[in-house]
Amino acid sequence: MIPLKGVHVPKSHPPDPPEFRAEAVRLVREGGRSPDELAKDLGCSGQVIRNWVRQADLDAGRRSDGLMSDVASAIMDAAERRMRIGGFNGFSFREIAADVGIKSSSVHYHFPTKENLAAAVTRRYTERVVEYIDQELAAGVDPVKVWTRAFRRTLYSDEHMCPCIVLGAASRDLPPEVTAEVQRFFKVCLDKLVAAGLSPDNAAKLLATITGAMVIANALDDMGEYDRATRELMREPDSVTA
């Protein structure tokens, strides 16, 4: 388009990276800051951030009242099952539609892109893990045992694998939107371990041990490998908290 003479045409602002928008949405949801307060630090308007939050809700299949629709939940359940086995490339919208018993267009309606769906599934998984961990810690269970048992429970589920571990192994090849959610999962894990009393080094050591044990157990098709790799963690609850 050729601008008219004497008419000022503002330069378009390049779109913010998906990971930047995702972090802004996270700060609004979890940081207790309003969009207008955050906007001052980010150099944008509060309405822009509200639009990002609204779009994130749409991408996650949430209704306007904040609840997840039954169809969106079913889509995410089907995608999660396939992601646990094959990662980001382990599903297509056509396969998800067949799993749920809907048309592919219905999947696109709730999640416009594959990246939106994978990111929403990863975000939901993180939220569920955090909820479970918080409940166990509130009951006074040793944090090392809590995390070791949590990943063991995942190992003994139908798909045997944490979707974030599968995605993490290929994170360099993932779309930025999905990578941001995978990184958030592992950062949340480490942060909560440190908050529970572990040093940063021991938190990283524990997370590497239980995630690595899960990979080995799956690779060898021997669930007992996980128990053998984590036996000392379950035996000596104070061994890694110093």
Secondary structure, DSSP 4 states (H G I P E B T S, - for coil): -PPPTT---PPPPPPPPHHHHHHHHHHHHHS---HHHHHHHHTS-HHHHHHHHHHHHHHTTB-TTSPBPHHHHHHHHHHHHHHHHHGGGG--HHHHHHHHTS-HHHHHHH-SSHHHHHHHHHHHHHHHHHHHHHHHHHTT--HHHHHHHHHHHHHTSSS-S-HHHHHHHTGGGS-HHHHHHHHHHHHHHHHHHHHTT--HHHHHHHHHHHHHHHHHHHHTT-THHHHHHHHHHHH-TTTT--
